[in-house]
Amino acid sequence: MPDSNLPRAGRPAAIPFLINLGLSAVLFAAFHFLPLPAWLPCTDPLAEDAILAIGLAAAIQTFALKSYRARGQLWVLGLDVGLIALLLWLGIYPISPLGFSSGRIPIGRGFVLTRSLRPDVDITSGEQINVVRGSVIAIKTVTLPVGRHCFWLSTKGGALDDSGDCDIDYMPPADSNFDLLKVLIQPACHLAEVQENLKVVILP
């Protein structure tokens, strides 16, 4: 006959882990949807949110829920420290094995186009866009959240309000039906630079 005391003995060890897991999940969801400023330089935002959630959950469980300290709290805290160390290794761009610094995960994430009386449009590098001759469009470069410098070039001589900014206003050339916009993105955090482009068809 199984000992009825065994399930009860197993419960206290699992309670701190379940509380920690629940708190971490709720806090991560809250931090992910709140517009929090970056607080760890050169770190992926998801890793930042997860580290903050796990750390705060551990603090709440340690100082607010003191009744769980004696039963399983130390190994839960050790697990939290290990997870935070793993997230730092994966999320810090220069040391991450995921390939941020090598360019396997590129910094460039495409562009956002803003045109008068139209909703913003997200496009990827290499896509073709149509621009009416004489009109002006705003082009925002989307990248990983790191410091960066951008250098723009219009191969057909289109007008750029600031070729050294990552976000520009662009007017197509008056004497061509086609243009190619190129942007060289030089990021901080020891990440690889990348070149992106847009193909522009100029409509009359």
N, C-alpha and C positions, 0 to 999 in steps of 0.2 A: 504494500500500500504506500503510495507516494506521501512524503512528508508535507503536510499542509503549510508548514512554516517556510518552505523553500521559495515559493513565489513572493511571499512578503519580504524575505531577506533580499531578494533580487531587485525589489522596487526602489529602495532608496538610492542605489547606485545609478539608476537610470533617470531619476527625477531631475538632478542637476543638469544632465545632458539635454533632456527634453526642454527644460526651461531655457537653457542657453541657446538651443537651436531655434526655439520659437521667437525669443527676443531678437536674435541676430537676423532672422528672416523678416520680421516686422520692421526693424530699424533699417535694414538694407532697402526694403521697398520704399520707405519714407525718404531716405537719403537720395535714392535714385530718381525720384520724381520731384524732389525739391531742387530749386536752382542754387545749389551750394557752390561757393567758390572753390577752386582747386587749392588744396592745402599741402599736397606733396608734389614737389617739382618733378617733371619728367616721368610722371606716373599715369597709367591708364585710369580714366575716371571710374570704371567699374571696380577696379582693384581698390581705388581710394574709398569708394562707398562701402565695399565689403570689409576693408580693414577698420574703418570707423565704426561700422555696425558691430563687428565682432568685439572690438575693444570696449565699446560702450556697454554691450551686453555683459561682458565679463565684469566690468566695474559695477553695474547694477546688481548683478548676482552676488558679487563679493560683499558689497557694502550695504545694500538694501535688504537682500534676502539672506541674512546672517545665519538663519537656521540650517542652511544647506552647507555651511562650511565644513562641518565635521564628516559629512557623508558624501564623498565623491567630488567635492569642490576642487581639490588640488589637481586631480587628473583632468577635470574639465578645463581648468585654467591652463594646464600644460598643453592640452589640445588646441586651445585658442591661440596660445603663443606660437605653436607650430604652424597653424593655419595662416596667421599674420605673416610669419617669416616666408611661407610659401607664396603668398600673394605678393609680397614685396619682390621676391625673386622673379615671379612671372610678370608683374605689372610695371616695374621700373624699366623704362625703355632701353637705356644703355646696356643693362645686364640681362635682360629677359632672353630666355632661350627660344621664345616664340618668333623672333626674327624682325623685330622693329629696327634695330640698329643696322642690320644687314640689308634692309630693303625688302625682305621677303613679305613683310606686312608693310605696304607703302604708307607714307604719311598722307599723300593726296587722296581725297575722298570725293573728288568731282567739283561741281560748281553749282551755285544758285543764281539764276537769272531773274532780274527784276525789270519789267517793262511797264510803261504807262498804261493804266487801266486794265492790267492783267494780273492774275495771281502769280506768285513766284513759282519758278519751275526748277526742279532738281535734275541735273544732267551729269553724265559721267564723262570722263576724259575721252576725247576722240569722237564724240557725237557731233552731228551736224545740226546747226541752228539756222533759222531763217530770220534775217534782219531787213527791215525796210530801209532803203537808201535815205539818208538824212536824219534817221531817228537815232536816239541814244538809249543804250541799255546799260544797266548796272550788272556787273559780274562779280560775284563773291566767291573766293577760293575756299573750299571746305577741306580742312586737314585735321589731323590729330591735334588735340589741345596743347600745343607747345609753341614757344616763340619761333617765328619764322620770318624770312625775308623772301620777297618775290620779285622776279624780273620778267616783265612782259615784252612781247614782240609781236607786232602785226606785220606779216610778210608782204602785204600789199599797201602798207602805209596808212592804215586806219588810225584814227585819232584816239589817243589814250590820255586820260586826265592826269595819271601818275603811273608811269611804267614801273616804278619801284615799289608800289604798294600791292598788297595781296588782293585788295578789293578795288576795282576800277570802274570808271564810266567809259564806255566804248562807242565810237561813232564809225561806221564802216567807210571805206574809201569811196570817193565819188566817181572814180574812173575804172572800177572793176566790178565784176559780177560775183567774185569769189575772194575770200580772205582766209588766212590760217592764223589763228591766234595761238601763240606759244607762251607758256609761263614756266620759268625755272623756280622751283621752291627749294630754298635752303633752310632746313629746320635747325633748331637748337637741339640740345640733349644728345649730341653725337649721332644723330639719325642721318641716314643716307638722303642726299638730295634727289629730287625727282623732277622730271619735265612732263607737263601735261599740255594738251592742246584742244582747241575747238575749231571745227570746220564751219565757216560762215558762208552761207549763200545769201547774196545781197539782192533783194527784190526791188523792182522799180517803184 
